[in-house]
Amino acid sequence: MISDQERKLAEQVIELHDGKNFARLQEMSMPSSPDESEGTITEEAYIASCESIRHELGVLSSLEFIDCLRRSDSQLTLWKAKYSSSEDEILWAIGFDPETHKVKDVLVNW
């Protein structure tokens, strides 16, 4: 299972994908190591992603925890989301560092 702290953080990460909260998401996230900085999302990419979500899916209408995958260096939580303009279920995966409980990974698939 996941802790209440991780549950709240994951829910916030998903809800904060509204195009207005890049700085808040950065505070919640682990900094990228120098060798991983290539995959670090920029504010422009965050805004573009949020605009795509809003344009294609609408606004978040429900969120449900699916399961947690344990990894050697993180814990990946899986979430099922529904949005106002789509009948599809959307998968969010939020990875946490097990020691700091900061966000390591974010993946959304629709």
URNORKA-V527780 format. One record per helix or strand of 3 or more residues. SS is the DSSP state (H for helix, E for strand). FROM is the first residue (numbers start at 1). TO is the last residue. If there is no record, write none. Layout:
BEGIN
SS_FROM_TO / SS_FROM_TO
END
This chain:
BEGIN
H_4_15 / H_22_28 / H_34_39 / H_43_57 / E_60_70 / E_75_83 / E_90_96 / E_103_109
END
